[in-house]
């Protein structure tokens, strides 16, 4: 991952940031929402390393309550998501049929 934006490979980090921009969630909630959107539920071995990487980059923060860890975006994460959205649109405009 680069320091200013989430990793677009596989778009998992982008999707996690996007979901957390809507509301704070724990790992299970993130996995269920990805399953709802994509039709396949990612494993904990996929979700938690992505969250760890996003946390280490300063894009998400954790709040622990008992055994539950809830993740939310930091201001740096909001900036990273904004940049990732711009890059996504610049990259995929033609795919979406809006380009020439």
SVG drawing of the C-alpha trace seen along z (x, -y; Angstrom):
<svg xmlns="http://www.w3.org/2000/svg" viewBox="-27 -14 31 31">
<polyline fill="none" stroke="black" stroke-width="0.4" points="0.0,0.0 1.1,-3.5 1.2,-6.1 -1.4,-8.4 -4.1,-6.0 -5.4,-2.5 -4.3,0.5 -6.5,0.8 -5.3,4.4 -8.4,6.5 -10.1,3.3 -10.6,4.8 -9.0,1.9 -11.0,-0.6 -14.2,1.2 -13.4,1.4 -12.7,-2.3 -15.9,-3.0 -18.0,-0.9 -16.4,-2.5 -17.2,-5.9 -20.9,-5.0 -20.6,-3.9 -18.1,-2.3 -18.2,1.5 -16.5,4.6 -14.8,7.2 -17.9,9.5 -20.1,6.6 -17.7,5.6 -17.5,9.2 -21.3,9.5 -21.7,6.2 -19.1,7.3 -21.0,10.6 -24.2,8.6 -22.6,6.5 -20.4,9.1 -22.2,12.4 -19.1,14.0 -18.1,13.5 -14.5,12.9 -12.8,15.0 -11.4,13.5 -7.9,14.3 -8.8,11.7 -10.6,9.0 -8.3,8.7 -5.0,8.4 -6.6,5.7 -7.8,3.9 -4.4,4.2 -2.7,2.7 -5.2,-0.2 -4.7,-0.7 -0.9,-0.7 -1.2,-3.3 -3.3,-5.5 -6.5,-5.2 -8.6,-3.4 -8.7,-3.4 -10.0,-0.7 -12.3,-1.0 -12.4,2.0 -15.4,2.9 -14.9,6.3 -14.1,8.8 -15.5,6.6 -13.3,4.3 -15.1,1.6 -13.2,-0.2 -13.8,-3.7 -12.1,-6.1 -9.6,-8.6 -9.3,-12.0 -6.3,-10.5 -8.6,-7.6 -11.2,-10.0 -8.6,-11.7 -7.3,-8.4 -10.8,-7.3 -11.4,-10.6 -8.2,-10.1 -9.0,-6.4 -12.4,-7.4 -10.8,-9.9 -8.3,-7.3 -11.1,-4.7 -13.2,-7.1 -10.2,-8.1 -9.3,-4.5 -12.7,-3.0 -14.6,-5.8 -14.2,-4.0 -15.3,-0.7 -18.5,-2.3 -19.3,-3.5 -18.8,-7.2 -15.6,-7.6 -14.8,-7.7"/>
</svg>
